[in-house]
Amino acid sequence: MHFKRGISPAALTALVLLAMGLFSDSAFAQSWSLTPAQRQAYLQYYAPIILKRGNGNNNEHGRDWVTNFDFDRDGNFANNRQNWKILNQYIDGAQYGTGAYSHWRIRPTLYTSLIEFVDGGAKSLVLIYHVYHALDESGIHDWERIEMLVRNVGGSPGSGEYVDHVTITRHHEHIVRRSYDSSLNFMQTATGKHVLIWQAEWSTRTLATDKQELHFVTNPYSWVGSQHVSPTARAEVNINNEDKKKNVHYAFVPEGSPAAVSAWNASPLNYSTAPGLVSRYDNETNARWGAVPRITYELQDLADILPTHWQYGGYQTHWLDTKGIDILMESPIINESGQAEVSAGMQRFFTPSRDSSESSQTDGREGYLDKTWFYGVHSIERDADRSGSSADFKTPAYQTGGLDSRGRTRGSASGYLNSHNAFWWQHDYFVHTGDVNDKDSAETGFWLPGAWYQAANGGFDGRWVQLFDDRPWAP
């Protein structure tokens, strides 16, 4: 174990003891934890329904599919944008039996994590879903995510817990809706409660919804459900912050919710099914629901990707070293086989995207470990503005600790007072209560304190855990 920025092993031990003393077991009223299977079940139960507008004419069919970081099976994320641009050849090869690119595995995937904690004597969960796209028109690896806070959690989903609020990414903004908002709608089934989300197409439109941005579907599922079963009904929905209905060219449905899959008549996407699950409409064309492909997606882990950023994990293939982030790891990242993929101790991760299709080798964006939402330090808003700007809470959270609603800073909550403007602690996380704070550098919520993540305190930090089987055999 090695340490940077002057932290000696003795000092580290003292700080750990301080944190444990400040936040003893008495601060956590529940000591039980969910099992790995129950955590998977919660993520499946609340996985979203994504209704997506496409732009698939002019040999750009398929570009709006959700996919995974290694769809082309070459172990190189830097050429994802370049290869996704020839996706039409994969589809045409499947349609005409040429076998072109048949080794690709599109496998639509949402990358997830589950954060489990106890506060005020009750267990809560933060569920995070990153909708992976290999590109948008201006960059590689689109980064839109859906996040929800679930309170009053019991042993299994659907047993009395409730969704407090949901936050979605609209480019650089984080738009929130509370449980009582009429614009927050779910598809309730026997196997899940799925928030209804609309997503824009991959391409750019001037002063309009574009580049994979997310919105809430403001129609109740009772109406959406009555429409999508009618082959001749217009495939369109209302969304937040927009006056007119928006076209729908795809529906992506979680494979882990059999009732939702059945209701949508969704199918898995692979080489043999690809030609029948693609839309060739442009974004302005209104389709009928009978022409909308319904595709299942799987869940994988944010932690599958984190090791690729590590200074000793072969980051050079996927990311640039122009920005490094130091994180004090209490424990290693363990893969599904029980092997450590990132060591404990102070570790450096490189986050800027490498894009081999750009002369500069980057689109200027960063991966998970530089995202505000990864640490919970995003600024939530009710409504988006077209400029895409957002208040900044990440900077004060990192530099001076970001005072929370309970009077704690990041460092005083964790016990690592020397972390301010120096490093992130592995288990730094700010929980939003769902209330919007109009101040530029403040948010309403609280830092999770001390040893919150330990099983003895009813906690679990799933950002660093590979929970779902990678299924390398999947078609």
MARFIGU-319942 format. One line per field, with one value per residue (C-alpha): residue in one letter; x, y, z. Coordinates in Angstrom, 1 decimal. Last residue first. Layout:
BEGIN
residuo <- c(A|...)
X <- c(X|...)
Y <- c(Y|...)
Z <- c(Z|...)
***
This chain:
BEGIN
residuo <- c(P|A|W|P|R|D|D|F|L|Q|V|W|R|G|D|F|G|G|N|A|A|Q|Y|W|A|G|P|L|W|F|G|T|E|A|S|D|K|D|N|V|D|G|T|H|V|F|Y|D|H|Q|W|W|F|A|N|H|S|N|L|Y|G|S|A|S|G|R|T|R|G|R|S|D|L|G|G|T|Q|Y|A|P|T|K|F|D|A|S|S|G|S|R|D|A|D|R|E|I|S|H|V|G|Y|F|W|T|K|D|L|Y|G|E|R|G|D|T|Q|S|S|E|S|S|D|R|S|P|T|F|F|R|Q|M|G|A|S|V|E|A|Q|G|S|E|N|I|I|P|S|E|M|L|I|D|I|G|K|T|D|L|W|H|T|Q|Y|G|G|Y|Q|W|H|T|P|L|I|D|A|L|D|Q|L|E|Y|T|I|R|P|V|A|G|W|R|A|N|T|E|N|D|Y|R|S|V|L|G|P|A|T|S|Y|N|L|P|S|A|N|W|A|S|V|A|A|P|S|G|E|P|V|F|A|Y|H|V|N|K|K|K|D|E|N|N|I|N|V|E|A|R|A|T|P|S|V|H|Q|S|G|V|W|S|Y|P|N|T|V|F|H|L|E|Q|K|D|T|A|L|T|R|T|S|W|E|A|Q|W|I|L|V|H|K|G|T|A|T|Q|M|F|N|L|S|S|D|Y|S|R|R|V|I|H|E|H|H|R|T|I|T|V|H|D|V|Y|E|G|S|G|P|S|G|G|V|N|R|V|L|M|E|I|R|E|W|D|H|I|G|S|E|D|L|A|H|Y|V|H|Y|I|L|V|L|S|K|A|G|G|D|V|F|E|I|L|S|T|Y|L|T|P|R|I|R|W|H|S|Y|A|G|T|G|Y|Q|A|G|D|I|Y|Q|N|L|I|K|W|N|Q|R|N|N|A|F|N|G|D|R|D|F|D|F|N|T|V|W|D|R|G|H|E|N|N|N|G|N|G|R|K|L|I|I|P|A|Y|Y|Q|L|Y|A|Q|R|Q|A|P|T|L|S|W|S|Q|A|F|A|S|D|S|F|L|G|M|A|L|L|V|L|A|T|L|A|A|P|S|I|G|R|K|F|H|M)
X <- c(-25.0|-24.1|-21.1|-19.2|-22.0|-20.4|-22.3|-23.9|-22.6|-19.2|-18.7|-17.1|-20.2|-22.1|-21.3|-23.1|-24.5|-26.4|-24.0|-22.3|-22.4|-20.0|-20.8|-21.8|-18.4|-18.0|-20.9|-23.0|-22.8|-26.2|-28.9|-30.0|-27.3|-25.0|-22.6|-25.0|-27.7|-31.2|-31.4|-33.9|-35.3|-34.9|-33.2|-29.8|-27.3|-23.7|-21.2|-17.5|-16.9|-13.7|-12.2|-11.6|-8.2|-6.4|-8.7|-10.3|-9.0|-7.1|-10.2|-10.5|-13.1|-15.7|-18.3|-15.8|-14.0|-17.1|-18.3|-20.9|-23.5|-26.5|-27.7|-24.3|-21.2|-19.3|-15.9|-13.6|-12.0|-13.9|-17.4|-16.7|-15.9|-18.6|-21.5|-21.5|-24.8|-25.7|-25.4|-27.1|-27.7|-31.2|-32.3|-33.5|-36.2|-36.5|-32.8|-30.3|-26.7|-24.4|-22.2|-23.6|-20.1|-20.7|-23.2|-20.5|-18.8|-15.0|-14.8|-17.4|-15.6|-14.5|-15.3|-13.0|-13.9|-10.4|-7.6|-6.9|-7.3|-10.5|-11.6|-9.3|-11.4|-9.7|-12.1|-10.5|-10.6|-7.2|-7.3|-4.8|-4.8|-4.2|-4.6|-6.5|-5.7|-7.8|-8.7|-8.8|-10.0|-13.2|-14.5|-17.1|-14.4|-13.1|-12.3|-9.9|-10.7|-10.4|-9.4|-8.1|-8.9|-6.6|-8.0|-5.8|-6.3|-4.2|-3.6|-5.9|-8.4|-9.2|-6.0|-3.8|-5.9|-4.0|-4.9|-1.9|-3.0|-6.6|-9.2|-10.0|-10.6|-13.7|-15.5|-16.9|-17.5|-20.2|-21.9|-24.1|-27.8|-29.4|-31.6|-34.7|-35.8|-39.1|-38.9|-41.5|-43.4|-46.7|-46.5|-47.0|-44.1|-43.9|-41.0|-39.0|-36.2|-35.5|-37.1|-34.9|-35.8|-34.0|-35.3|-36.1|-32.6|-31.0|-32.7|-30.1|-27.1|-28.5|-31.1|-33.4|-37.1|-39.8|-43.6|-44.2|-46.4|-44.4|-41.1|-42.7|-44.0|-40.7|-38.8|-35.1|-35.0|-35.4|-37.3|-36.0|-38.7|-37.6|-38.9|-40.8|-41.7|-42.1|-45.4|-45.3|-44.9|-41.4|-40.0|-41.1|-42.2|-45.3|-45.4|-45.3|-45.9|-49.1|-51.6|-51.9|-50.4|-52.4|-50.7|-48.4|-51.3|-53.3|-50.0|-49.0|-52.4|-52.4|-48.7|-49.4|-48.2|-45.4|-42.5|-39.5|-36.6|-33.2|-30.6|-29.3|-27.7|-30.9|-33.9|-34.0|-32.2|-30.3|-30.6|-27.6|-27.6|-27.9|-31.7|-33.5|-34.5|-37.9|-38.1|-41.0|-40.0|-40.3|-42.0|-41.3|-42.2|-46.0|-46.2|-46.2|-45.2|-44.1|-44.7|-43.1|-44.7|-47.5|-45.0|-45.8|-42.8|-40.4|-39.0|-35.4|-33.4|-29.6|-28.0|-24.8|-26.4|-29.9|-29.2|-32.1|-33.0|-35.8|-37.4|-38.7|-39.4|-41.3|-40.6|-43.6|-42.7|-42.3|-38.6|-37.3|-35.9|-37.3|-36.5|-38.2|-36.8|-35.8|-33.7|-33.5|-30.9|-31.0|-27.9|-26.7|-23.0|-22.6|-19.4|-17.8|-18.5|-20.2|-22.8|-23.5|-21.5|-21.2|-24.4|-24.7|-27.7|-26.1|-28.5|-28.0|-30.0|-29.7|-31.1|-32.6|-32.8|-34.6|-33.4|-32.9|-30.4|-29.3|-27.4|-27.4|-25.8|-26.7|-24.8|-25.6|-24.4|-27.4|-26.7|-27.9|-26.0|-24.5|-22.2|-19.9|-18.6|-21.1|-19.2|-20.1|-21.7|-22.9|-26.4|-28.3|-30.0|-27.1|-24.6|-27.0|-27.2|-23.4|-22.8|-25.2|-23.1|-20.3|-20.5|-20.4|-16.8|-15.5|-17.4|-16.2|-12.6|-11.2|-13.1|-10.6|-11.1|-11.8|-15.2|-17.1|-19.8|-17.1|-18.5|-22.1|-25.2|-28.3|-29.5|-29.8|-27.2|-29.1|-29.9|-27.5|-27.5|-29.3|-32.2|-31.9|-32.5|-34.2|-36.5|-36.3|-38.8|-36.7|-38.5|-36.5|-35.0|-36.8|-37.3|-34.1|-32.0|-33.9|-33.5|-29.8|-29.5|-31.7|-29.4|-26.3|-28.0|-29.5|-28.0|-29.0|-27.5|-30.3|-30.2|-27.0|-25.5|-25.1|-22.7|-20.1|-19.7|-17.2|-15.2|-15.0|-13.9|-11.2|-10.0|-9.7|-7.9|-5.4|-4.8|-4.1|-1.7|0.2|0.3|1.7|-0.3|2.1|0.2|0.5|0.3|1.4|0.0)
Y <- c(-13.3|-13.7|-15.9|-13.1|-13.0|-10.2|-11.5|-8.5|-7.1|-5.7|-3.6|-0.1|2.0|-0.5|1.2|-1.0|0.0|-1.6|-0.4|-3.8|-4.1|-1.2|1.7|4.2|3.9|7.7|9.8|10.0|13.6|15.4|17.1|20.4|21.8|24.7|26.6|28.5|29.0|28.1|24.9|22.4|19.8|16.1|15.1|14.8|12.3|13.4|10.5|10.1|6.4|6.1|9.3|12.0|13.7|17.0|20.0|18.9|15.4|16.6|16.4|12.7|11.9|11.0|13.5|16.1|15.9|16.2|19.1|18.8|21.4|19.2|20.7|20.0|22.2|21.5|20.3|23.2|22.1|19.0|19.9|23.6|22.5|19.9|22.2|24.3|25.6|24.4|25.5|23.7|26.9|25.8|26.0|23.0|22.9|21.7|21.8|19.5|20.5|17.5|16.5|12.9|11.5|9.7|12.4|15.1|13.0|12.8|9.2|8.2|9.2|12.6|14.9|16.9|15.1|13.5|12.3|15.8|14.6|13.0|9.5|7.9|9.2|9.0|10.2|12.1|10.2|9.0|7.3|7.6|5.4|6.0|2.7|-0.4|-2.1|-2.1|-5.3|-7.6|-11.1|-12.6|-14.0|-11.3|-8.6|-7.0|-3.3|-2.9|-1.6|1.7|3.4|7.0|8.5|10.7|12.0|12.5|14.7|14.8|11.0|10.1|7.3|3.9|2.2|4.2|3.1|-0.2|-0.9|0.5|4.1|3.0|4.3|0.8|-0.4|1.8|0.2|-3.0|-1.0|1.0|-2.4|-4.3|-4.4|-5.8|-4.4|-5.6|-4.1|-2.9|-1.8|0.8|0.1|-1.0|2.1|4.3|6.4|10.2|11.4|14.3|12.3|10.3|6.8|3.8|2.0|-1.2|-4.3|-6.6|-6.4|-7.0|-10.3|-12.7|-10.6|-9.9|-7.7|-9.3|-8.9|-6.7|-7.6|-4.4|-6.0|-9.2|-7.4|-5.4|-8.5|-10.3|-7.5|-8.5|-7.8|-4.1|-2.5|-0.2|1.3|2.7|5.3|7.6|11.1|14.0|15.7|19.5|21.9|20.9|21.3|17.8|15.3|14.4|11.2|9.9|6.8|7.6|4.9|2.4|-0.7|-0.1|-1.8|1.3|3.7|2.1|1.6|5.2|6.4|4.2|4.8|8.4|11.1|13.4|11.3|12.6|13.8|12.6|14.1|11.7|14.4|16.4|18.4|21.7|24.9|23.6|19.9|17.5|13.8|10.8|11.0|12.3|10.1|9.8|8.2|6.3|5.1|1.4|-0.2|-3.9|-7.6|-7.5|-4.3|-0.6|1.6|4.8|8.5|11.7|14.7|14.7|15.5|13.8|11.5|14.4|15.3|16.4|17.7|17.4|19.7|19.1|17.3|16.7|14.1|12.7|12.8|10.8|11.5|9.8|6.4|4.2|1.1|-1.0|-4.5|-4.0|-4.8|-7.3|-7.1|-3.8|-0.3|2.7|5.1|4.9|7.7|7.6|8.2|8.2|8.8|10.5|10.0|9.5|7.7|9.5|13.0|15.7|13.7|11.4|8.3|4.8|5.0|3.7|4.6|5.1|3.8|4.8|3.6|5.4|3.2|3.9|2.0|3.6|4.6|8.3|7.3|3.9|3.3|1.3|2.7|0.6|0.9|0.6|0.5|0.2|-2.2|-3.0|-6.1|-5.0|-8.1|-7.9|-11.1|-11.0|-7.9|-8.9|-12.4|-11.8|-13.0|-10.2|-8.9|-9.7|-8.0|-5.0|-4.6|-4.8|-2.5|0.0|0.0|1.7|4.9|2.8|1.8|5.3|6.2|3.1|3.5|4.6|1.9|-0.8|-4.4|-5.5|-7.0|-4.5|-3.9|-3.3|-0.3|-1.5|-0.7|1.4|1.6|5.1|4.5|1.6|3.1|5.8|4.8|8.0|7.4|6.4|9.4|8.0|9.1|7.0|5.6|4.3|2.2|2.5|-0.1|0.0|-3.8|-4.7|-2.6|-3.7|-7.4|-7.1|-5.7|-8.6|-11.1|-9.5|-9.7|-6.7|-5.5|-5.7|-3.4|-0.9|2.1|3.5|6.4|4.0|2.0|4.7|7.8|10.0|7.1|5.3|8.5|9.1|5.5|5.9|9.2|7.6|4.7|7.2|9.1|6.0|4.9|8.3|10.8|13.2|13.8|10.2|6.9|3.4|0.0)
Z <- c(-27.9|-24.2|-23.4|-21.7|-19.1|-17.0|-13.9|-12.0|-8.7|-9.5|-6.5|-6.2|-6.8|-4.7|-1.4|1.2|4.6|7.4|10.0|10.5|6.7|6.4|4.1|6.9|8.4|8.9|7.8|4.6|3.6|3.8|1.7|0.4|-2.0|-1.8|-4.2|-6.5|-4.0|-5.3|-3.3|-4.8|-2.4|-3.4|-0.2|-1.9|-0.5|-0.7|-1.0|0.0|0.3|-1.7|-0.1|-2.7|-2.7|-1.9|-2.0|1.2|2.1|5.1|7.3|6.6|9.3|6.7|7.8|8.9|5.6|3.3|5.4|8.1|9.3|9.0|5.7|4.1|3.9|0.7|1.9|1.1|-2.2|-3.2|-2.1|-3.0|-6.6|-6.9|-6.0|-9.2|-10.5|-13.9|-17.5|-20.4|-22.3|-23.1|-19.5|-17.5|-14.9|-11.4|-10.6|-8.8|-8.4|-8.7|-5.7|-5.3|-5.6|-9.0|-9.8|-10.2|-12.9|-12.8|-11.7|-14.2|-17.4|-18.8|-21.7|-23.9|-27.1|-27.1|-29.4|-30.6|-34.2|-33.2|-34.4|-31.8|-29.0|-25.5|-22.8|-20.0|-16.6|-15.3|-11.9|-9.1|-6.1|-2.4|-0.6|-1.7|-5.0|-8.1|-10.0|-6.9|-7.7|-6.3|-9.5|-9.9|-9.7|-6.5|-6.3|-3.4|0.0|1.9|-1.4|-1.1|-4.5|-6.5|-9.8|-12.8|-15.8|-19.0|-18.7|-21.6|-21.5|-23.2|-24.2|-21.9|-18.9|-18.8|-15.1|-13.2|-13.3|-12.9|-15.4|-16.8|-13.3|-13.1|-16.0|-14.4|-11.2|-13.0|-13.1|-15.6|-16.3|-19.4|-22.1|-23.9|-27.2|-28.5|-32.1|-33.0|-36.3|-34.7|-32.5|-35.5|-36.6|-36.7|-38.9|-37.7|-36.1|-39.3|-39.6|-40.3|-37.0|-36.2|-34.4|-37.3|-38.9|-35.5|-34.6|-35.9|-34.8|-31.3|-29.7|-27.2|-27.7|-26.2|-26.3|-24.3|-21.8|-21.8|-21.2|-18.4|-16.8|-17.1|-15.4|-15.5|-19.3|-18.7|-21.6|-24.3|-26.6|-29.9|-32.5|-30.2|-31.4|-29.0|-28.0|-28.0|-25.1|-23.8|-20.3|-19.2|-21.8|-23.7|-25.7|-29.3|-31.3|-33.2|-32.8|-35.7|-34.0|-30.8|-27.8|-27.5|-27.0|-24.1|-22.2|-22.7|-21.4|-18.2|-18.0|-17.0|-19.5|-18.3|-19.7|-17.9|-20.1|-21.0|-23.5|-26.1|-28.3|-29.0|-27.7|-29.6|-29.9|-33.0|-33.4|-33.0|-33.5|-31.1|-30.7|-27.7|-24.7|-23.0|-19.5|-17.8|-14.3|-13.9|-10.9|-11.3|-11.4|-10.8|-12.9|-12.3|-15.2|-13.6|-14.0|-12.7|-14.3|-11.8|-9.1|-5.7|-5.8|-6.4|-9.8|-10.4|-13.3|-13.3|-15.9|-17.9|-20.8|-19.4|-16.8|-14.7|-11.1|-9.4|-6.0|-2.9|-4.5|-1.9|0.2|1.3|0.2|-3.6|-3.6|-1.0|2.4|3.5|2.3|3.8|1.2|-2.5|-3.9|-7.7|-10.4|-14.2|-16.2|-19.5|-20.2|-24.0|-24.7|-27.7|-28.8|-30.9|-32.7|-29.8|-29.4|-28.0|-26.0|-22.4|-20.3|-16.8|-14.1|-10.4|-7.5|-4.1|-1.4|2.0|5.3|8.3|11.8|10.9|8.2|7.1|3.9|0.7|-2.5|-5.6|-8.8|-12.5|-16.1|-18.4|-21.3|-24.8|-25.8|-29.1|-29.3|-32.4|-33.8|-36.7|-38.0|-41.6|-41.8|-45.3|-44.6|-46.2|-43.0|-40.7|-42.9|-43.3|-39.5|-39.0|-42.0|-40.6|-37.4|-39.4|-37.3|-34.1|-35.1|-35.0|-31.8|-30.1|-31.1|-27.8|-25.8|-26.8|-25.7|-29.3|-28.8|-30.9|-28.3|-25.6|-23.8|-24.1|-26.3|-26.4|-30.0|-31.5|-34.1|-35.5|-38.9|-40.0|-43.6|-44.6|-42.2|-38.6|-36.4|-33.3|-30.6|-27.5|-25.0|-22.1|-19.5|-16.3|-13.9|-10.5|-10.1|-11.8|-9.5|-6.5|-7.5|-7.9|-4.4|-3.2|-4.8|-3.3|0.2|1.8|5.1|8.7|11.3|11.6|14.0|12.7|14.9|17.8|15.7|16.1|14.0|15.6|16.9|13.6|11.9|14.5|14.2|10.4|10.9|13.3|10.9|8.0|10.2|10.9|7.3|6.3|4.3|2.6|-0.7|-1.8|-0.1|-0.9|0.0)
***
